[in-house]
């Protein structure tokens, strides 16, 4: 897939993870590399892209999330 590695972790951790800690990790992960994306789907099927959001905003979304997709785009080699 051209989009790179997609990791769906939500179903495995959504019942045991403190939202604040997870939100902090996700926002920090996003800020370290521009090729990273996080897409959150709410229980109402609204879709949110976490880029540019604060930890508090992501924490609120995680509380109502149905699915979370964590994506890292592959960098093309410059030759």
C-alpha positions, 0 to 999 in steps of 0.5 A: 500500500502506498500509504505506508504502514497502518497500525490499528491498535484501538480495539486492543487497548481502548478499555484499559488505557488512560486517555490523557497518557495515550493522547500525550503519546499520540500528539508527541508521536505526530510532532516528531515526523511530518509523515505521520497521521492519526485518524480517529473515528467516533462512535457517531462515525465522524472522522477526525485527523489529529494533526495540529490538535492539542493533547486535551483535544485528542483526549476528548476524541479518544473518549468517544472513539470507535476506531483509531488508525495510526499511519506512518507514510514511507519516505521515498529515497532521494537519489 
